[in-house]
Amino acid sequence: MRAVVLRDHGGPEVLTIEEVDDLAPGPDQILVSVAHTALNRADTLQRQGGYPDPRNRDIEIPGLEYAGTVSAIGSDVVEWQVGDEVMGIESGGCYAEQVVTHARHALRVPDSVELRDAAAIPEVFLTAWDALVVQGGLTSGRWALVHAGASGVGTAGIQIAKAIGARIAVTCSAGKAEACRELGADLVLERSPADWLGELQAAVPDGVDTILDVVGGDEADRNFRAIATDGTIVQVGLMGGGKTPINMGLLLMKRITWIGTTLRSRPLERKLALCQRFTSEIVPLFESGALTPVIDSRYPFDEIADAHRHMESNANIGKILIDL
């Protein structure tokens, strides 16, 4: 099979496609013929050497999500058949024509979503739903704040918040504000150089109940001031850096819950449980039309380096897909 193999770390030019050995499923696994994958910030960090694949495989193949068809099943698998359309997330290995995954880790592609668009769903919708609802406790009528509202996770977060009846504010650059409004954001705040915190506090004086932050850096202290008493901040990324001064007194006075989380490093059992719950609670919202993948652009597999350059330009609104 063809796959992107990282023999070195650095710029997009290190993304080289090679022929590697085909895969075979174990007893409780399925083999997926990958038709489409998608880019995530974690992929660019891994390419640079800053976010290693926790599986410690002999060959380093990046890529966190896929959409394709089942081409073989393990001896113990009963829920899938060859030819089924599936999508899912992995710790790595999805920049390839084949991926092997646990049978209960795969997600069925909703009937309302074309296979070519399904790779835009798993990573960002699982991340946003897990952060806002499962860990963040967001419910109908409450306020959420999502940073980088036009990113893949941001566009998913807006839709999920509206689907459950919550209200949502987002930060983004000025050029992406209208896209966030069209998705349903109740309050769109220009992140920089504008004073998003002052505007948010004027509109939501009691503070927001849940914050999903992919930025970190200087936003951490502003999050402490933006969050409501007994609110929850879920940190899922550090695009703005991991070190910054913060007012720890607010952590105590407001009784803030500050959660750090990633999907990639979780034990398999926790990933399986999350995917099964996602199947029952979130996948039906794609069927009803309440949720839809937001796609910025798509690139052929041979141009994956250009796709990484596009992501690093911060020009995308929604997901960047790769067609194999």
VOBA-1610 file (N, C-alpha, C; in pm, whole numbers, padded with zeros to 5 digits, always signed):
BEGIN
Met+00084-00119+00000Met+00000+00000+00000Met+00088+00124+00000Arg+00030+00237-00044Arg+00101+00365-00040Arg+00069+00435+00092Ala+00170+00500+00148Ala+00152+00569+00275Ala+00253+00681+00286Val+00218+00784+00363Val+00313+00889+00397Val+00399+00836+00511Val+00529+00832+00490Val+00623+00782+00591Val+00716+00897+00631Leu+00722+00923+00761Leu+00812+01027+00811Leu+00948+00965+00840Arg+01044+00993+00753Arg+01183+00950+00775Arg+01262+01058+00848Asp+01206+01176+00853Asp+01269+01290+00919Asp+01158+01384+00963His+01193+01483+01043His+01095+01581+01089His+01135+01719+01040Gly+01033+01802+01012Gly+01063+01935+00962Gly+00943+01994+00892Gly+00967+02063+00780Gly+00862+02128+00704Gly+00780+02030+00623Pro+00681+02079+00548Pro+00595+01992+00468Pro+00670+01904+00368Glu+00791+01946+00331Glu+00867+01869+00234Glu+00908+01731+00285Val+00901+01705+00417Val+00939+01574+00470Val+00827+01471+00452Leu+00710+01514+00406Leu+00598+01423+00384Leu+00617+01349+00252Thr+00676+01233+00258Thr+00706+01155+00138Thr+00618+01030+00134Ile+00571+00996+00016Ile+00484+00880-00003Ile+00569+00762-00048Glu+00552+00647+00022Glu+00629+00527-00008Glu+00536+00407-00019Glu+00588+00299-00077Glu+00520+00170-00075Glu+00562+00096+00052Val+00464+00055+00132Val+00492-00020+00254Val+00406-00146+00254Asp+00432-00234+00350Asp+00360-00361+00355Asp+00211-00341+00379Asp+00130-00425+00314Asp-00013-00425+00341Asp-00041-00469+00484Leu-00160-00436+00533Leu-00198-00469+00670Leu-00299-00584+00671Ala-00315-00644+00788Ala-00414-00751+00807Ala-00477-00733+00944Pro-00608-00757+00956Pro-00673-00736+01086Pro-00650-00852+01182Gly-00647-00819+01312Gly-00646-00921+01415Gly-00787-00970+01441Pro-00806-01061+01538Pro-00937-01122+01561Pro-01049-01021+01588Asp-01019-00913+01662Asp-01123-00816+01697Asp-01111-00686+01618Gln-01047-00694+01502Gln-01021-00574+01422Gln-01084-00585+01284Ile-01091-00469+01217Ile-01130-00464+01077Ile-01021-00394+00998Leu-01009-00432+00873Leu-00919-00365+00779Leu-01003-00272+00693Val-00962-00144+00688Val-01034-00044+00612Val-00950+00001+00494Ser-01010-00001+00375Ser-00949+00061+00258Ser-00981+00210+00264Val-00880+00291+00291Val-00900+00433+00316Val-00922+00507+00184Ala-01033+00577+00174Ala-01061+00658+00056Ala-01029+00804+00079His-01041+00848+00205His-01020+00990+00238His-00963+01000+00379Thr-00877+01099+00400Thr-00831+01134+00533Thr-00840+01285+00546Ala-00798+01338+00661Ala-00811+01481+00685Ala-00694+01530+00768Leu-00673+01661+00763Leu-00563+01722+00837Leu-00610+01770+00973Asn-00518+01762+01070Asn-00538+01817+01203Asn-00410+01885+01247Arg-00423+01980+01340Arg-00304+02050+01390Arg-00203+01952+01448Ala-00253+01844+01507Ala-00162+01744+01562Ala-00072+01684+01454Asp-00123+01674+01331Asp-00042+01621+01221Asp+00077+01711+01191Thr+00054+01841+01193Thr+00164+01934+01165Thr+00266+01931+01277Leu+00219+01916+01400Leu+00312+01905+01513Leu+00393+01777+01506Gln+00327+01665+01470Gln+00399+01539+01457Gln+00503+01548+01346Arg+00467+01610+01236Arg+00561+01627+01124Arg+00685+01704+01168Gln+00667+01799+01260Gln+00778+01880+01309Gln+00857+01812+01420Gly+00808+01697+01466Gly+00877+01624+01572Gly+00831+01659+01711Gly+00720+01733+01724Gly+00675+01778+01854Gly+00558+01701+01913Tyr+00507+01599+01844Tyr+00389+01527+01894Tyr+00398+01382+01845Pro+00485+01302+01906Pro+00511+01167+01853Pro+00392+01074+01866Asp+00383+00980+01776Asp+00281+00877+01778Asp+00303+00789+01901Pro+00205+00778+01992Pro+00226+00700+02114Pro+00237+00550+02091Arg+00208+00503+01970Arg+00212+00359+01944Arg+00352+00306+01925Asn+00450+00394+01900Asn+00591+00354+01883Asn+00607+00246+01776Arg+00549+00268+01659Arg+00561+00175+01548Arg+00697+00188+01481Asp+00738+00082+01411Asp+00866+00084+01340Asp+00866+00190+01230Ile+00752+00203+01162Ile+00740+00302+01056Ile+00642+00410+01104Glu+00683+00535+01095Glu+00600+00645+01143Glu+00512+00697+01029Ile+00384+00663+01037Ile+00284+00709+00941Ile+00187+00799+01015Pro+00182+00929+00984Pro+00090+01018+01055Pro-00053+01003+01004Gly-00141+01086+01058Gly-00281+01086+01016Gly-00371+01031+01124Leu-00471+01109+01165Leu-00554+01074+01281Leu-00696+01030+01246Glu-00740+01045+01121Glu-00878+01007+01091Glu-00890+00958+00947Tyr-00996+00884+00924Tyr-01013+00820+00794Tyr-01160+00805+00762Ala-01189+00783+00635Ala-01319+00735+00589Ala-01292+00638+00475Gly-01362+00527+00475Gly-01338+00427+00371Gly-01435+00311+00384Thr-01398+00197+00326Thr-01484+00079+00328Thr-01411-00038+00392Val-01488-00121+00461Val-01432-00241+00524Val-01391-00339+00415Ser-01264-00381+00418Ser-01217-00475+00315Ser-01184-00613+00372Ala-01175-00626+00504Ala-01154-00757+00568Ala-01192-00743+00714Ile-01238-00855+00774Ile-01278-00852+00915Ile-01209-00965+00989Gly-01183-00940+01120Gly-01122-01042+01204Gly-01221-01151+01239Ser-01170-01260+01292Ser-01251-01379+01318Ser-01359-01356+01425Asp-01337-01260+01514Asp-01433-01237+01622Asp-01530-01122+01593Val-01520-01060+01478Val-01601-00942+01447Val-01738-00983+01393Val-01844-00927+01452Val-01979-00960+01408Val-02058-00837+01363Glu-02010-00716+01399Glu-02090-00597+01371Glu-02064-00534+01236Trp-01963-00582+01162Trp-01928-00524+01033Trp-01922-00633+00926Gln-01947-00590+00802Gln-01931-00678+00687Gln-01843-00609+00584Val-01778-00688+00501Val-01697-00632+00393Val-01786-00544+00305Gly-01739-00423+00276Gly-01814-00328+00196Gly-01883-00219+00276Asp-01893-00235+00408Asp-01954-00131+00491Asp-01871-00003+00486Glu-01939+00110+00484Glu-01870+00239+00486Glu-01850+00282+00631Val-01725+00314+00666Val-01691+00347+00803Val-01603+00472+00806Met-01597+00533+00924Met-01509+00647+00950Met-01456+00630+01092Gly-01350+00702+01126Gly-01301+00688+01261Gly-01173+00765+01285Ile-01127+00756+01410Ile-01002+00820+01451Ile-00904+00712+01497Glu-00778+00743+01481Glu-00670+00656+01526Glu-00560+00742+01586Ser-00466+00681+01656Ser-00351+00754+01710Ser-00252+00793+01601Gly-00264+00730+01486Gly-00178+00758+01372Gly-00206+00657+01264Gly-00135+00670+01151Gly-00145+00570+01047Gly-00250+00593+00941Cys-00322+00705+00946Cys-00433+00725+00852Cys-00392+00793+00722Tyr-00269+00840+00712Tyr-00218+00888+00583Tyr-00171+00767+00503Ala-00262+00676+00474Ala-00226+00551+00407Ala-00349+00493+00339Glu-00324+00401+00247Glu-00435+00339+00174Glu-00509+00234+00256Gln-00449+00192+00367Gln-00514+00095+00456Gln-00491+00136+00601Val-00590+00104+00684Val-00574+00121+00828Val-00646+00005+00896Val-00587-00043+01005Val-00649-00147+01087Val-00698-00081+01215Thr-00822-00114+01254Thr-00879-00053+01375Thr-00962-00155+01449His-00979-00135+01579His-01067-00220+01658His-01209-00205+01604Ala-01281-00315+01597Ala-01414-00313+01536Ala-01509-00217+01607Arg-01496-00201+01738Arg-01585-00111+01812Arg-01535+00033+01814His-01420+00055+01752His-01367+00192+01742His-01416+00261+01615Ala-01456+00183+01518Ala-01504+00239+01391Ala-01646+00293+01407Leu-01677+00395+01327Leu-01809+00457+01328Leu-01874+00438+01191Arg-02002+00409+01190Arg-02073+00395+01064Arg-02094+00532+01001Val-02068+00545+00872Val-02091+00671+00803Val-02240+00697+00795Pro-02287+00813+00842Pro-02431+00843+00835Pro-02482+00837+00691Asp-02605+00793+00675Asp-02663+00782+00541Asp-02670+00918+00471Ser-02681+01024+00550Ser-02696+01158+00493Ser-02563+01220+00451Val-02452+01153+00479Val-02319+01207+00450Val-02250+01121+00345Glu-02200+01183+00240Glu-02124+01110+00139Glu-01991+01064+00197Leu-01944+00950+00151Leu-01817+00896+00200Leu-01704+00997+00181Arg-01704+01071+00073Arg-01597+01165+00044Arg-01593+01281+00143Asp-01703+01303+00216Asp-01707+01409+00316Asp-01693+01358+00459Ala-01703+01227+00477Ala-01711+01170+00611Ala-01582+01185+00691Ala-01468+01197+00624Ala-01343+01214+00698Ala-01335+01348+00770Ala-01428+01438+00741Ala-01433+01567+00810Ala-01506+01558+00943Ile-01556+01440+00979Ile-01637+01428+01100Ile-01560+01379+01223Pro-01489+01266+01219Pro-01452+01199+01344Pro-01372+01281+01443Glu-01259+01334+01402Glu-01170+01400+01498Glu-01234+01525+01558Val-01288+01612+01474Val-01335+01741+01527Val-01468+01729+01601Phe-01559+01646+01553Phe-01687+01634+01623Phe-01672+01555+01752Leu-01589+01451+01752Leu-01562+01380+01877Leu-01496+01473+01978Thr-01395+01550+01933Thr-01324+01640+02023Thr-01415+01746+02080Ala-01493+01811+01994Ala-01580+01919+02039Ala-01690+01868+02131Trp-01753+01758+02097Trp-01859+01702+02181Trp-01804+01654+02315Asp-01692+01586+02313Asp-01631+01538+02437Asp-01594+01655+02528Ala-01535+01761+02469Ala-01491+01875+02550Ala-01608+01957+02602Leu-01703+01987+02516Leu-01814+02074+02556Leu-01918+02002+02642Val-01956+01882+02602Val-02070+01815+02665Val-02025+01711+02767Val-01945+01614+02723Val-01909+01501+02810Val-01826+01550+02929Gln-01721+01627+02903Gln-01637+01675+03011Gln-01674+01816+03058Gly-01721+01899+02965Gly-01750+02037+02999Gly-01886+02061+03059Gly-01977+01964+03051Gly-02107+01974+03115Gly-02204+02071+03050Leu-02181+02108+02923Leu-02270+02203+02857Leu-02407+02140+02835Thr-02512+02217+02869Thr-02649+02171+02851Thr-02732+02284+02791Ser-02856+02254+02761Ser-02946+02352+02702Ser-02957+02476+02789Gly-02952+02592+02725Gly-02968+02719+02795Gly-02840+02778+02851Arg-02733+02701+02858Arg-02607+02751+02911Arg-02523+02814+02800Trp-02420+02889+02844Trp-02330+02957+02751Trp-02197+02881+02740Ala-02149+02870+02617Ala-02016+02816+02590Ala-01933+02922+02518Leu-01803+02913+02535Leu-01708+02992+02458Leu-01612+02896+02392Val-01594+02910+02261Val-01500+02827+02186Val-01401+02917+02116His-01274+02895+02141His-01171+02971+02072His-01144+02908+01935Ala-01096+02990+01840Ala-01072+02945+01702Ala-01201+02888+01644Gly-01305+02971+01645Gly-01437+02925+01605Gly-01450+02878+01462Ala-01359+02920+01374Ala-01365+02878+01233Ala-01280+02756+01204Ser-01211+02704+01305Ser-01132+02582+01287Ser-01225+02461+01275Gly-01167+02345+01249Gly-01249+02225+01243Gly-01323+02199+01372Val-01250+02205+01485Val-01314+02184+01615Val-01413+02297+01643Gly-01379+02419+01606Gly-01468+02532+01630Gly-01599+02521+01555Thr-01593+02487+01426Thr-01716+02475+01348Thr-01802+02360+01396Ala-01737+02253+01444Ala-01813+02143+01504Ala-01875+02186+01636Gly-01799+02261+01716Gly-01849+02305+01846Gly-01970+02396+01834Ile-01968+02487+01737Ile-02083+02574+01716Ile-02209+02491+01690Gln-02197+02397+01599Gln-02314+02317+01562Gln-02365+02231+01677Ile-02272+02173+01753Ile-02313+02087+01865Ile-02385+02170+01971Ala-02330+02288+02003Ala-02393+02374+02103Ala-02536+02409+02061Lys-02554+02448+01936Lys-02688+02485+01890Lys-02782+02364+01886Ala-02727+02248+01853Ala-02810+02128+01844Ala-02866+02088+01979Ile-02793+02117+02089Ile-02842+02079+02221Ile-02914+02195+02291Gly-02930+02308+02221Gly-03003+02420+02277Gly-02922+02514+02362Ala-02790+02506+02354Ala-02703+02597+02428Ala-02677+02722+02347Arg-02621+02823+02411Arg-02578+02945+02343Arg-02426+02946+02338Ile-02372+03002+02230Ile-02228+02991+02209Ile-02167+03120+02157Ala-02055+03156+02218Ala-01970+03264+02171Ala-01842+03203+02117Val-01785+03264+02014Val-01659+03216+01958Val-01566+03332+01935Thr-01437+03303+01940Thr-01337+03400+01896Thr-01280+03352+01763Cys-01247+03447+01677Cys-01189+03414+01548Cys-01130+03541+01488Ser-01059+03528+01377Ser-01010+03646+01307Ser-01126+03713+01235Ala-01110+03841+01204Ala-01220+03919+01146Ala-01270+03859+01016Gly-01180+03805+00935Gly-01220+03752+00806Gly-01302+03625+00812Lys-01308+03561+00930Lys-01382+03436+00945Lys-01511+03453+01025Ala-01540+03576+01065Ala-01652+03601+01154Ala-01786+03563+01091Glu-01805+03598+00965Glu-01934+03574+00901Glu-01962+03424+00889Ala-01858+03345+00862Ala-01876+03200+00853Ala-01925+03143+00986Cys-01872+03195+01096Cys-01916+03148+01228Cys-02060+03188+01255Arg-02098+03309+01214Arg-02237+03352+01232Arg-02332+03264+01151Glu-02293+03231+01031Glu-02379+03150+00945Glu-02400+03010+01004Leu-02302+02960+01079Leu-02316+02829+01142Leu-02405+02836+01266Gly-02432+02958+01316Gly-02524+02971+01428Gly-02465+03031+01554Ala-02339+03075+01552Ala-02281+03134+01672Ala-02362+03255+01717Asp-02394+03261+01847Asp-02474+03370+01901Asp-02393+03497+01918Leu-02264+03484+01941Leu-02176+03598+01963Leu-02042+03567+01901Val-01997+03652+01807Val-01869+03631+01739Val-01776+03744+01779Leu-01660+03708+01832Leu-01566+03804+01888Leu-01436+03799+01811Glu-01389+03916+01766Glu-01261+03920+01698Glu-01152+03895+01801Arg-01069+03795+01774Arg-00974+03750+01876Arg-00859+03847+01896Ser-00804+03902+01791Ser-00689+03990+01804Ser-00686+04083+01684Pro-00657+04213+01709Pro-00615+04277+01834Pro-00731+04328+01919Ala-00852+04295+01883Ala-00968+04348+01955Ala-00974+04293+02098Asp-01051+04358+02184Asp-01068+04317+02323Asp-01187+04222+02332Trp-01164+04095+02297Trp-01275+04001+02297Trp-01331+03980+02437Leu-01243+03985+02539Leu-01290+03962+02675Leu-01388+04071+02719Gly-01354+04197+02693Gly-01444+04305+02731Gly-01578+04295+02663Glu-01578+04259+02535Glu-01703+04245+02460Glu-01785+04129+02514Leu-01717+04019+02547Leu-01788+03903+02602Leu-01849+03936+02738Gln-01774+04003+02825Gln-01824+04035+02958Gln-01942+04132+02952Ala-01942+04219+02852Ala-02056+04310+02835Ala-02181+04235+02793Ala-02164+04132+02710Ala-02278+04057+02658Ala-02324+03947+02754Val-02229+03887+02825Val-02260+03777+02917Val-02195+03809+03051Pro-02253+03902+03127Pro-02187+03955+03248Pro-02161+03851+03356Asp-02240+03746+03361Asp-02219+03643+03463Asp-02114+03540+03422Gly-02063+03551+03300Gly-01963+03458+03253Gly-02023+03338+03182Val-01940+03271+03105Val-01984+03152+03032Val-01964+03028+03117Asp-02042+02925+03090Asp-02039+02805+03173Asp-01930+02706+03134Thr-01899+02703+03004Thr-01800+02607+02954Thr-01713+02676+02850Ile-01583+02653+02858Ile-01490+02706+02757Ile-01412+02591+02695Leu-01411+02586+02564Leu-01328+02493+02488Leu-01213+02574+02429Asp-01091+02545+02472Asp-00976+02625+02431Asp-00872+02539+02361Val-00845+02572+02234Val-00738+02505+02159Val-00613+02592+02152Val-00617+02709+02215Val-00510+02809+02197Val-00412+02810+02312Gly-00460+02821+02435Gly-00371+02833+02549Gly-00299+02966+02548Gly-00172+02967+02590Gly-00095+03090+02591Gly-00165+03198+02672Asp-00168+03319+02619Asp-00227+03433+02691Asp-00377+03419+02712Glu-00442+03331+02634Glu-00586+03315+02653Glu-00620+03249+02786Ala-00525+03178+02846Ala-00554+03106+02970Ala-00601+03201+03080Asp-00530+03312+03099Asp-00570+03406+03204Asp-00702+03473+03170Arg-00723+03505+03042Arg-00850+03565+03002Arg-00965+03467+03021Asn-00937+03338+02998Asn-01040+03236+03023Asn-01085+03238+03168Phe-00990+03253+03260Phe-01024+03257+03402Phe-01118+03372+03433Arg-01101+03483+03362Arg-01188+03598+03385Arg-01321+03586+03311Ala-01322+03509+03203Ala-01445+03493+03124Ala-01538+03386+03179Ile-01484+03289+03253Ile-01564+03175+03297Ile-01655+03216+03414Ala-01772+03155+03421Ala-01863+03179+03533Ala-01816+03105+03657Thr-01867+03143+03771Thr-01842+03070+03894Thr-01890+02926+03878Asp-01807+02832+03919Asp-01833+02687+03905Asp-01831+02643+03758Gly-01772+02724+03670Gly-01762+02687+03530Gly-01647+02590+03503Thr-01643+02541+03379Thr-01543+02441+03340Thr-01470+02488+03215Ile-01337+02485+03221Ile-01252+02514+03106Ile-01189+02383+03061Val-01204+02348+02934Val-01146+02225+02881Val-01038+02264+02782Gln-00914+02229+02814Gln-00797+02265+02733Gln-00764+02149+02641Val-00784+02169+02510Val-00759+02060+02415Val-00644+02091+02319Gly-00581+02208+02334Gly-00470+02244+02247Gly-00393+02360+02304Leu-00274+02382+02247Leu-00185+02488+02295Leu-00122+02560+02177Met-00205+02600+02080Met-00153+02668+01962Met-00080+02797+01997Gly-00120+02860+02109Gly-00060+02986+02149Gly+00053+02972+02248Gly+00089+02848+02282Gly+00198+02824+02375Gly+00150+02764+02505Gly+00242+02698+02575Gly+00207+02625+02696Gly+00245+02695+02825Lys+00312+02808+02816Lys+00356+02877+02937Lys+00308+03022+02934Thr+00240+03063+03042Thr+00188+03200+03051Thr+00150+03228+03195Pro+00165+03353+03241Pro+00121+03387+03377Pro-00031+03388+03387Ile-00085+03334+03495Ile-00229+03331+03518Ile-00258+03370+03662Asn-00378+03419+03685Asn-00422+03458+03818Asn-00483+03336+03887Met-00402+03266+03966Met-00449+03144+04031Met-00556+03172+04136Gly-00561+03298+04183Gly-00666+03331+04279Gly-00804+03312+04223Leu-00822+03341+04093Leu-00953+03322+04031Leu-00992+03174+04027Leu-00893+03087+04014Leu-00920+02943+04014Leu-00990+02903+04143Leu-00945+02961+04253Leu-01004+02929+04383Leu-01135+03003+04406Met-01135+03133+04382Met-01253+03213+04414Met-01374+03173+04331Lys-01352+03136+04204Lys-01464+03099+04117Lys-01492+02948+04120Arg-01409+02873+04191Arg-01424+02727+04195Arg-01422+02670+04052Ile-01324+02713+03975Ile-01312+02674+03834Ile-01262+02531+03822Thr-01321+02456+03733Thr-01268+02325+03694Thr-01191+02345+03564Trp-01062+02312+03564Trp-00975+02329+03447Trp-00922+02192+03408Ile-00968+02144+03294Ile-00938+02008+03250Ile-00843+02012+03131Gly-00737+01935+03137Gly-00650+01914+03022Gly-00681+01778+02961Thr-00695+01771+02830Thr-00738+01645+02770Thr-00688+01631+02626Thr-00665+01509+02585Thr-00643+01473+02445Thr-00714+01339+02419Leu-00756+01319+02296Leu-00812+01190+02259Leu-00701+01089+02230Arg-00591+01136+02175Arg-00490+01048+02118Arg-00428+00953+02221Ser-00402+01003+02341Ser-00327+00923+02438Ser-00416+00844+02533Arg-00547+00846+02514Arg-00634+00773+02605Arg-00623+00623+02586Pro-00646+00547+02692Pro-00648+00401+02678Pro-00757+00357+02581Leu-00734+00245+02515Leu-00828+00196+02414Leu-00968+00180+02471Glu-00981+00131+02593Glu-01112+00106+02650Glu-01193+00236+02659Arg-01127+00346+02695Arg-01196+00474+02705Arg-01233+00527+02566Lys-01148+00504+02468Lys-01180+00546+02332Lys-01301+00469+02279Leu-01304+00339+02306Leu-01415+00257+02258Leu-01547+00303+02321Ala-01544+00331+02450Ala-01666+00376+02518Ala-01714+00509+02462Leu-01620+00600+02435Leu-01657+00730+02381Leu-01717+00716+02242Cys-01658+00630+02158Cys-01709+00612+02022Cys-01848+00549+02022Gln-01873+00454+02113Gln-02005+00393+02120Gln-02110+00494+02163Arg-02074+00580+02258Arg-02168+00684+02301Arg-02190+00787+02190Phe-02084+00821+02118Phe-02094+00914+02005Phe-02191+00858+01900Thr-02183+00727+01877Thr-02271+00662+01779Thr-02417+00679+01817Ser-02448+00666+01944Ser-02589+00673+01987Ser-02639+00816+02005Glu-02551+00910+02044Glu-02596+01045+02077Glu-02574+01147+01967Ile-02468+01133+01889Ile-02431+01238+01794Ile-02455+01198+01649Val-02425+01075+01612Val-02445+01035+01472Val-02588+01059+01426Pro-02692+01035+01509Pro-02829+01065+01464Pro-02852+01212+01429Leu-02772+01302+01485Leu-02788+01444+01453Leu-02738+01477+01312Phe-02649+01394+01257Phe-02613+01407+01116Phe-02727+01358+01029Glu-02792+01250+01072Glu-02904+01196+00996Glu-03019+01297+00988Ser-03041+01372+01097Ser-03152+01468+01100Ser-03117+01599+01031Gly-02989+01621+01002Gly-02948+01746+00940Gly-02908+01854+01038Ala-02913+01824+01170Ala-02873+01923+01270Ala-02723+01949+01267Leu-02647+01848+01227Leu-02502+01862+01215Leu-02460+01830+01072Thr-02355+01898+01027Thr-02302+01871+00894Thr-02153+01900+00892Pro-02073+01819+00822Pro-01929+01848+00815Pro-01903+01977+00739Val-01810+02056+00789Val-01773+02182+00725Val-01637+02160+00658Ile-01634+02173+00526Ile-01514+02139+00449Ile-01460+02265+00383Asp-01334+02293+00410Asp-01267+02409+00352Asp-01216+02378+00212Ser-01144+02268+00198Ser-01079+02236+00072Ser-01040+02089+00072Arg-01007+02039-00045Arg-00960+01900-00055Arg-00844+01894-00152Tyr-00751+01802-00124Tyr-00630+01786-00202Tyr-00611+01639-00237Pro-00553+01610-00354Pro-00517+01471-00382Pro-00401+01426-00292Phe-00391+01296-00271Phe-00291+01240-00180Phe-00150+01286-00215Asp-00120+01291-00343Asp+00015+01329-00385Asp+00048+01475-00353Glu-00052+01556-00317Glu-00028+01697-00286Glu-00049+01726-00137Ile-00024+01625-00054Ile-00049+01641+00089Ile+00041+01746+00151Ala+00161+01766+00097Ala+00249+01871+00149Ala+00186+02009+00129Asp+00121+02030+00015Asp+00053+02157-00009Asp-00064+02176+00087Ala-00131+02066+00121Ala-00240+02075+00218Ala-00188+02120+00355His-00072+02069+00395His-00012+02113+00521His+00026+02261+00515Arg+00076+02304+00402Arg+00110+02447+00389Arg-00015+02533+00402His-00125+02485+00346His-00251+02560+00354His-00297+02569+00499Met-00289+02458+00573Met-00330+02461+00713Met-00242+02558+00794Glu-00114+02557+00767Glu-00023+02642+00844Glu-00033+02790+00807Ser-00103+02819+00699Ser-00129+02959+00664Ser-00246+03016+00743Asn-00318+02928+00817Asn-00434+02967+00898Asn-00546+03027+00813Ala-00555+02985+00688Ala-00657+03040+00599Ala-00784+02957+00596Asn-00782+02836+00649Asn-00895+02745+00631Asn-01009+02776+00727Ile-01130+02750+00678Ile-01252+02752+00760Ile-01309+02611+00752Gly-01300+02536+00860Gly-01341+02397+00858Gly-01226+02306+00819Lys-01261+02189+00769Lys-01163+02081+00749Lys-01096+02085+00612Ile-00972+02039+00612Ile-00895+02017+00490Ile-00888+01866+00468Leu-00943+01819+00356Leu-00951+01676+00329Leu-00848+01633+00225Ile-00809+01506+00236Ile-00715+01445+00142Ile-00784+01326+00077Asp-00788+01324-00055Asp-00852+01217-00130Asp-00746+01118-00178Leu-00759+00992-00136Leu-00666+00889-00178Leu-00711+00823-00307
//
